[in-house]
């Protein structure tokens, strides 16, 4: 695993391991789901940045992302005040889809910045 993917993955795991009592109430207004979308959108961009090969395997990355999402939901069962939530996984899937959809131009732009 390369650095951006590893970094974003670690940040997601840290975020889901924070006890519920330490989190602000973001359930009102759907902010919780927006956070899930943002986390997995960022993860998809990091993976595309690290593994930008032709052809890029969108379906494989999406499936790995869904497995990672499921793992994070299972881990939350072990954390005080957190729970498994299928709607969180749905938001994660939306984030993956958006991230993968925009990843080509975003990663191309990022690579051009590095030159």
FIFI-165453 format. One record per residue (C-alpha): chain; x, z, y; residue in three letters. Coordinates in Angstrom, 3 decimals. Layout:
<recs>
REC  chain        xx        zz        yy  res
REC      A         X         Z         Y  ala
...
</recs>
This chain:
<recs>
REC  chain        xx        zz        yy  res
REC      A     0.000     0.000     0.000  unk
REC      A     1.357    -0.934     3.388  unk
REC      A     1.532     1.302     6.451  unk
REC      A    -1.631     0.382     8.437  unk
REC      A    -3.828     0.491     5.317  unk
REC      A    -2.243     3.747     4.185  unk
REC      A    -2.597     5.305     7.649  unk
REC      A    -6.280     4.363     8.034  unk
REC      A    -7.037     5.436     4.449  unk
REC      A    -5.450     8.843     5.044  unk
REC      A    -7.369     9.283     8.304  unk
REC      A   -10.649     8.506     6.522  unk
REC      A    -9.894    11.006     3.748  unk
REC      A    -8.971    13.670     6.313  unk
REC      A   -12.207    12.996     8.219  unk
REC      A   -14.402    13.335     5.146  unk
REC      A   -12.667    16.552     4.069  unk
REC      A   -13.492    18.402     7.296  unk
REC      A   -16.027    21.126     6.468  unk
REC      A   -19.518    20.515     7.823  unk
REC      A   -19.385    23.660     9.945  unk
REC      A   -16.374    22.235    11.844  unk
REC      A   -18.092    18.951    12.734  unk
REC      A   -20.214    18.263    15.804  unk
REC      A   -23.833    17.379    15.043  unk
REC      A   -23.736    13.578    15.020  unk
REC      A   -26.807    13.019    12.864  unk
REC      A   -29.031    12.609    15.931  unk
REC      A   -29.273     9.017    17.110  unk
REC      A   -27.462     7.570    14.102  unk
REC      A   -23.987     8.408    15.398  unk
REC      A   -22.979     9.526    11.917  unk
REC      A   -23.679     6.050    10.563  unk
REC      A   -21.858     4.418    13.495  unk
REC      A   -18.821     6.534    12.680  unk
REC      A   -18.969     5.358     9.059  unk
REC      A   -19.263     1.740    10.201  unk
REC      A   -16.280     2.162    12.530  unk
REC      A   -14.117     3.849     9.870  unk
REC      A   -14.635     1.125     7.281  unk
REC      A   -14.510    -1.709     9.820  unk
REC      A   -11.079    -0.381    10.806  unk
REC      A   -10.075    -0.045     7.151  unk
REC      A   -11.042    -3.689     6.494  unk
REC      A    -8.992    -4.839     9.504  unk
REC      A    -5.982    -2.809     8.351  unk
REC      A    -6.172    -4.295     4.854  unk
REC      A    -6.457    -7.821     6.270  unk
REC      A    -3.503    -7.149     8.585  unk
REC      A    -1.375    -5.900     5.693  unk
REC      A    -2.423    -8.470     3.114  unk
REC      A    -3.068   -11.582     5.214  unk
REC      A    -2.512   -14.191     2.538  unk
REC      A    -4.111   -17.556     1.955  unk
REC      A    -6.592   -17.515     0.454  unk
REC      A    -7.642   -14.026     1.473  unk
REC      A    -9.703   -12.366    -1.259  unk
REC      A   -12.697   -11.092     0.726  unk
REC      A   -14.764   -10.190    -2.335  unk
REC      A   -11.962    -8.169    -3.917  unk
REC      A   -11.260    -6.286    -0.680  unk
REC      A   -14.992    -5.625    -0.270  unk
REC      A   -15.238    -4.241    -3.819  unk
REC      A   -12.166    -2.045    -3.331  unk
REC      A   -13.672    -0.835    -0.051  unk
REC      A   -16.953     0.033    -1.788  unk
REC      A   -15.032     1.955    -4.453  unk
REC      A   -13.117     3.799    -1.726  unk
REC      A   -16.424     4.559     0.003  unk
REC      A   -17.869     5.949    -3.240  unk
REC      A   -14.753     8.069    -3.742  unk
REC      A   -15.076     9.539    -0.243  unk
REC      A   -18.719    10.397    -0.886  unk
REC      A   -17.865    12.089    -4.201  unk
REC      A   -15.057    14.057    -2.523  unk
REC      A   -17.519    15.333     0.065  unk
REC      A   -19.440    17.105    -2.698  unk
REC      A   -16.444    19.445    -2.938  unk
REC      A   -16.454    20.270     0.792  unk
REC      A   -18.537    23.062     2.333  unk
REC      A   -21.452    21.701     4.325  unk
REC      A   -20.929    18.085     3.209  unk
REC      A   -22.814    16.024     0.648  unk
REC      A   -22.998    12.681    -1.136  unk
REC      A   -25.111    10.245     0.910  unk
REC      A   -26.069     6.726    -0.156  unk
REC      A   -26.929     5.880     3.454  unk
REC      A   -23.330     6.691     4.402  unk
REC      A   -22.179     4.255     1.712  unk
REC      A   -24.553     1.633     3.119  unk
REC      A   -23.032     2.179     6.580  unk
REC      A   -19.560     1.892     5.035  unk
REC      A   -20.594    -1.431     3.470  unk
REC      A   -21.836    -2.677     6.848  unk
REC      A   -18.494    -1.702     8.375  unk
REC      A   -16.642    -3.550     5.622  unk
REC      A   -18.735    -6.673     6.130  unk
REC      A   -18.268    -6.663     9.909  unk
REC      A   -14.568    -5.881     9.608  unk
REC      A   -13.967    -8.639     7.097  unk
REC      A   -16.060   -11.094     9.133  unk
REC      A   -13.980   -10.571    12.274  unk
REC      A   -10.658    -9.938    10.531  unk
REC      A    -9.325   -13.496    10.699  unk
REC      A    -9.300   -13.864    14.487  unk
REC      A    -8.410   -10.199    15.095  unk
REC      A    -5.417   -10.287    12.756  unk
REC      A    -4.298   -13.651    14.138  unk
REC      A    -4.414   -12.166    17.644  unk
REC      A    -2.485    -9.076    16.460  unk
REC      A     0.197   -11.203    14.815  unk
REC      A     0.556   -13.255    18.026  unk
REC      A     1.070   -10.026    20.001  unk
REC      A     3.951    -9.079    17.700  unk
REC      A     5.831   -12.315    18.435  unk
</recs>
